[in-house]
């Protein structure tokens, strides 16, 4: 997958002081109000492009549930050419916290947008950049600007150029697909006409690992592990030992993959060195050990084990593989753990009250919270790279589809429609 690159030129020194930052997910009482003023001096030929860019920025910021967009009808100014023209007193009366304005130009197939974001209260610019791109890449330009607005206000990277990988059976076979963070721009990745499963992004976002049902010699079915490179389209076999080769998770440095193999007769967690191709067994238990997930610092793995008689979440310290600790005791079956980007929590699916629901537990096991209830089966949770959202699969709409919710369980949004049964969403890292 290739994301168009932009030339980002800083127009003026901008101080991103701590006083400017609003901690995403913490300020619930008042959402910052943002106004995006139109460029009334733009040529007629540029207005369609500007409308797409503006709508993309608005949609992105509203998706986060962290900001409120001021309606155009409340604007005291419809055209602002520079900071000196910003009437902060008038904007303050509308409740606006930030005002965006800029200018747009086109030349020989290349477009340039100068964008400024000013703080109404401070009367200063907190963002000033010039963006250039090939004409036609308006949505990508809008996503880029929205990312920069989020960073300027909160100090956190925006997720608007990230993607989500998942499995759907729209074609009659289970294939890997990706979409934009909001469910748009769906692309089919695999066309293997088999059962593809459990996608996992590399930390640089250039490839995914996933498993496929294959037939080995003697017509024996096997679950093999592959890697797909987006830039080249090359499909590479990683592991095809007899039995299960599945549940892959890249280490944060991209040098290893943790996954489950069963060639010894029992499903156990292994670590594959992608350079040497050496695989090291990490777990040894009488039960099955599956669903490994690296902690953000790469020092620990969370995984599912049935060693207590029913599947529960455990953690393993890679510096001392024998240091295995049980983390969860929720319900009859716990599955698919995933760490929050700051490593403070693990989200997982748990069977409780005759349904799978989503829970978070602190990484030390001290506190557990329930995120879903009375909305069908909810499984396969996975955090966005900024920790603000969780992608998951759910039957709440009747069939099984991909949804996204805020990390506290609020504001659930459906992403897939007409794609058949969709499962196993995995959020990409930040993509460039």
C-alpha positions in Angstrom: 0.0 0.0 0.0 1.4 3.4 -1.0 0.4 6.6 0.6 1.1 9.8 -1.4 3.8 11.9 0.1 3.4 15.6 0.7 6.0 18.3 0.9 5.3 19.9 4.3 7.0 23.3 4.8 6.8 25.2 8.0 5.8 28.7 7.3 6.4 30.3 10.7 7.8 29.2 14.0 5.1 27.5 16.1 5.4 26.9 19.8 3.6 23.7 20.8 3.7 24.4 24.5 2.2 22.0 27.0 -0.4 24.6 27.9 -1.9 24.2 24.4 -2.3 20.5 24.7 -5.6 18.9 25.6 -5.2 15.3 26.6 -7.3 13.2 24.2 -9.9 11.1 26.0 -9.6 13.0 29.3 -11.5 16.3 28.8 -15.1 15.2 28.7 -16.8 18.5 29.9 -16.0 20.7 26.9 -14.9 19.8 23.4 -12.8 22.4 21.7 -14.8 24.2 19.0 -13.1 24.5 15.6 -14.2 26.8 12.7 -12.9 26.2 9.2 -13.4 29.3 7.2 -13.8 29.1 3.4 -11.4 30.6 1.0 -13.7 33.1 -0.7 -11.0 34.4 -3.0 -10.3 31.0 -4.6 -10.8 30.5 -8.3 -14.0 28.8 -9.4 -12.0 25.8 -10.7 -10.5 25.3 -7.2 -13.8 25.4 -5.2 -14.6 21.8 -5.8 -11.2 20.7 -4.6 -11.5 22.9 -1.5 -15.0 21.6 -0.7 -13.6 18.0 -0.7 -10.6 19.0 1.5 -12.8 20.9 3.9 -15.4 18.1 4.2 -12.6 15.6 4.8 -11.1 17.6 7.6 -14.6 18.2 9.2 -15.5 14.5 8.9 -12.2 13.4 10.4 -12.3 15.7 13.3 -15.9 14.8 14.1 -15.0 11.1 13.9 -12.7 11.5 16.9 -15.5 12.7 19.1 -13.0 15.1 20.7 -13.9 18.3 18.8 -17.0 20.2 17.8 -17.2 22.0 14.4 -18.8 25.4 14.4 -21.6 25.6 11.7 -20.9 28.1 8.9 -24.1 30.0 9.8 -22.4 31.1 13.0 -19.2 32.6 11.3 -18.6 36.3 12.1 -16.1 36.3 9.2 -16.3 34.4 5.9 -12.9 35.3 4.7 -9.5 35.6 6.5 -6.3 36.1 4.6 -3.9 36.4 7.5 -3.8 36.3 11.3 -4.0 40.1 11.5 -7.5 39.9 10.0 -8.7 37.5 12.6 -11.3 39.2 14.8 -10.7 37.2 18.0 -13.4 39.0 20.0 -16.1 38.2 17.4 -15.0 34.5 17.2 -14.9 34.2 21.0 -18.6 35.2 21.1 -19.4 32.2 18.9 -17.7 29.9 21.4 -14.9 29.1 19.0 -11.6 28.0 20.4 -9.7 27.6 17.1 -10.2 29.1 13.6 -8.7 27.6 10.5 -8.0 29.6 7.3 -5.8 29.5 4.3 -5.2 30.0 0.6 -5.2 27.6 -2.4 -3.4 27.7 -5.7 -2.8 25.3 -8.7 0.0 25.3 -11.2 0.9 22.7 -13.9 -0.9 19.8 -12.2 0.4 20.6 -8.7 -1.7 22.1 -6.0 -0.6 24.1 -2.9 -2.5 24.9 0.2 -1.3 27.3 2.9 -3.2 26.4 6.0 -3.2 28.3 9.3 -4.9 27.4 12.7 -5.2 30.1 15.2 -6.1 30.0 18.9 -8.9 32.4 19.6 -8.0 32.8 23.2 -4.3 33.3 22.6 -4.6 35.2 19.4 -1.7 33.3 18.0 -1.2 30.6 15.3 -0.5 27.1 16.6 -0.3 25.6 13.1 1.1 27.1 9.9 2.1 24.9 7.0 2.2 24.8 3.2 1.1 21.5 1.6 1.8 20.6 -2.0 0.4 17.6 -3.8 -0.6 16.3 -7.2 -4.0 17.6 -8.2 -6.8 15.1 -7.4 -5.4 13.9 -4.0 -7.8 16.0 -2.2 -9.0 13.5 0.4 -5.4 12.6 1.3 -4.6 16.2 1.7 -7.6 16.7 4.0 -6.6 13.7 6.1 -3.0 15.2 6.4 -4.3 18.5 7.5 -6.7 16.9 10.0 -3.8 14.9 11.5 -1.8 18.1 11.9 -4.7 19.9 13.6 -5.1 17.0 16.1 -1.3 17.2 16.9 -1.3 21.0 17.2 -4.2 20.9 19.7 -3.6 17.6 21.6 0.1 16.8 21.1 -0.9 13.3 19.8 -0.7 12.1 16.2 -3.9 11.8 14.2 -5.1 8.5 12.9 -6.6 9.7 9.6 -4.1 8.1 7.3 -4.2 4.7 9.1 -6.0 1.7 7.8 -7.7 -1.4 9.2 -7.1 -4.9 8.0 -9.9 -7.5 8.4 -11.3 -10.8 7.0 -14.5 -11.0 5.0 -16.2 -13.7 3.0 -18.0 -11.4 0.4 -16.5 -13.5 -2.4 -17.7 -16.8 -0.9 -14.2 -17.4 0.4 -12.5 -15.7 3.3 -10.1 -13.0 2.1 -8.1 -10.2 3.6 -9.3 -6.6 3.0 -8.2 -3.2 4.2 -10.1 0.0 4.6 -9.5 3.6 5.8 -9.9 4.2 9.5 -13.5 5.1 8.9 -14.5 2.2 6.7 -14.2 4.0 3.4 -11.8 3.0 0.6 -12.1 -0.8 1.0 -9.5 -2.7 -0.9 -9.2 -6.5 -1.4 -5.7 -7.7 -0.5 -5.8 -11.5 -1.1 -7.4 -13.5 -3.8 -6.4 -16.9 -2.7 -9.9 -18.4 -2.8 -9.3 -20.3 0.4 -9.7 -19.5 4.1 -7.4 -16.5 5.0 -7.3 -15.4 8.6 -5.7 -13.4 11.4 -4.0 -10.5 9.6 -1.2 -8.6 11.5 0.5 -5.4 10.4 4.3 -5.0 10.5 5.3 -2.0 12.6 6.2 0.1 9.5 2.9 -0.7 7.8 4.5 -2.0 4.6 3.3 -5.7 5.0 0.9 -8.0 6.8 1.3 -11.5 8.1 -1.7 -13.8 7.9 -2.6 -17.5 7.7 -4.2 -19.6 5.0 -5.7 -23.1 4.8 -3.5 -24.9 2.3 -3.2 -28.4 1.0 0.1 -30.2 1.5 1.3 -33.4 -0.1 -1.1 -36.2 0.3 -4.0 -33.7 0.1 -3.5 -32.9 3.8 -5.0 -29.6 4.9 -2.7 -27.3 6.8 -2.7 -23.8 8.2 0.3 -22.0 6.8 1.7 -18.6 7.7 2.4 -16.0 4.9 3.6 -12.4 4.5 2.2 -10.0 2.0 4.2 -6.9 0.9 1.9 -4.0 -0.1 4.5 -2.1 -2.2 5.5 -5.1 -4.4 2.5 -7.4 -4.1 4.8 -10.2 -3.3 3.4 -13.1 -1.2 6.0 -14.9 0.9 5.7 -18.2 2.9 6.9 -17.8 6.5 6.0 -21.1 8.1 4.3 -24.3 6.9 5.2 -26.9 9.5 2.6 -29.6 10.0 -0.5 -28.4 11.8 -1.2 -24.8 12.9 1.0 -21.9 11.9 -1.2 -19.0 12.9 -2.0 -16.0 15.1 1.0 -14.0 14.0 2.0 -10.7 15.8 5.0 -8.6 14.8 7.4 -7.4 17.5 7.5 -3.6 17.8 11.0 -3.6 16.1 9.8 -5.8 13.2 12.5 -8.3 13.7 10.4 -11.2 15.1 6.9 -12.7 14.8 5.2 -14.4 17.7 2.7 -17.1 16.6 1.2 -20.4 17.4 2.5 -23.7 16.0 1.3 -27.2 16.8 3.8 -29.4 14.9 4.8 -30.9 18.3 1.2 -32.0 18.9 0.1 -29.2 21.2 -0.5 -25.6 20.1 2.3 -23.5 21.7 3.6 -20.0 21.3 6.8 -19.7 19.2 9.0 -16.8 18.3 10.2 -16.6 14.6 13.4 -14.6 13.9 12.6 -13.1 10.5 16.3 -12.7 9.5 17.6 -16.1 10.6 14.3 -18.0 10.2 15.0 -19.7 13.5 11.9 -20.4 15.5 12.1 -20.7 19.3 9.4 -22.3 21.4 8.3 -20.0 24.3 5.5 -21.8 26.1 5.1 -25.4 27.3 1.8 -26.4 28.8 -0.8 -29.2 28.7 -3.4 -26.8 27.4 -3.3 -24.8 24.1 -1.5 -21.4 24.0 -2.7 -19.0 21.2 -3.3 -15.4 20.3 0.1 -13.8 21.2 0.3 -10.0 21.4 3.5 -8.0 22.0 3.5 -5.3 24.6 4.5 -1.8 23.2 8.0 -2.1 24.6 8.5 -5.6 23.1 9.4 -7.1 26.5 6.2 -9.0 27.2 3.6 -11.1 25.4 0.0 -11.4 26.3 -1.6 -14.7 25.1 -4.5 -17.1 25.7 -3.9 -20.4 27.5 -6.3 -23.2 28.5 -3.8 -24.5 31.1 -6.2 -23.6 34.0 -9.0 -25.8 32.3 -10.6 -22.9 30.5 -9.0 -20.3 28.2 -7.7 -17.2 30.1 -5.3 -14.3 29.4 -1.7 -14.8 30.5 1.4 -12.7 30.2 5.0 -13.8 29.5 8.2 -11.9 30.2 10.4 -12.4 27.1 13.5 -11.7 29.3 12.5 -14.7 31.4 10.2 -16.9 29.4 9.4 -19.1 32.4 7.9 -16.1 34.1 4.3 -16.7 33.1 1.4 -15.0 35.0 -2.3 -15.4 34.8 -4.1 -12.1 34.2 -7.8 -12.7 33.8 -10.5 -14.6 35.6 -13.5 -13.2 33.6 -16.3 -15.6 32.7 -15.7 -19.0 31.0 -13.6 -18.0 28.0 -11.2 -15.1 27.3 -9.6 -14.5 23.9 -7.7 -12.2 21.5 -5.8 -9.9 23.9 -4.4 -6.6 22.6 -2.3 -4.0 24.4 -3.1 -0.3 24.5 -0.3 1.7 22.9 0.9 3.0 26.2 1.0 -0.5 27.7 -1.2 0.3 30.6 -4.2 -1.9 29.5 -5.1 -5.0 27.7 -8.4 -5.3 25.8 -9.9 -8.7 25.3 -13.1 -10.7 24.5 -14.7 -12.6 27.3 -17.6 -15.1 27.3 -20.0 -13.9 30.0 -23.8 -14.1 30.4 -24.0 -16.2 27.2 -22.3 -13.7 25.0 -18.8 -12.5 24.1 -18.2 -9.0 25.3 -15.2 -6.7 25.4 -13.3 -5.9 28.5 -10.1 -4.0 29.5 -7.8 -4.9 32.3 -4.8 -3.0 33.6 -1.6 -4.7 32.6 -0.9 -5.7 36.2 -4.4 -7.3 36.5 -5.5 -4.8 39.1 -8.6 -3.3 37.5 -11.1 -4.7 34.9 -13.8 -2.7 33.0 -16.6 -3.9 30.8 -17.0 -2.1 27.5 -19.9 -3.8 25.8 -23.1 -5.4 27.0 -26.5 -6.6 25.6 -25.4 -5.9 22.0 -24.8 -9.4 20.5 -21.4 -11.0 20.4 -18.4 -8.6 20.5 -15.0 -10.0 19.7 -11.5 -9.4 18.2 -10.7 -6.0 19.8 -7.7 -4.0 18.6 -6.6 -0.5 19.6 -5.9 2.3 17.2 -2.3 3.5 17.3 -3.2 6.5 19.4 -5.2 4.4 21.9 -8.4 6.5 21.4 -10.4 3.8 19.5 -11.0 0.1 19.5 -11.9 -1.8 16.3 -13.8 -5.0 16.9 -16.3 -7.5 15.3 -19.9 -7.7 16.4 -23.2 -9.4 15.6 -25.2 -6.4 16.9 -26.4 -5.6 13.4 -27.5 -9.1 12.7 -24.6 -10.5 10.7 -21.0 -10.1 11.9 -19.4 -6.8 10.9 -16.5 -4.6 11.8 -17.2 -1.7 14.2 -15.2 1.0 15.9 -15.8 2.6 19.3 -14.1 5.1 21.6 -11.7 3.3 23.9 -14.1 3.8 26.8 -16.9 1.9 24.9 -18.8 5.0 23.8 -19.9 6.1 20.4 -20.0 2.8 18.4 -19.8 3.2 14.6 -20.2 0.4 12.0 -17.6 0.2 9.3 -18.5 -2.7 7.0 -21.7 -3.1 4.9 -22.5 -5.7 2.3 -19.2 -7.5 2.8 -20.6 -10.7 4.2 -19.2 -12.0 7.5 -16.3 -9.8 8.6 -14.0 -10.6 11.5 -10.5 -10.0 13.0 -9.9 -6.3 12.5 -6.3 -5.1 13.0 -5.5 -1.4 13.1 -2.4 -0.4 11.2 0.4 1.6 12.8 0.8 5.3 11.7 1.4 5.3 7.9 3.5 7.8 6.1 
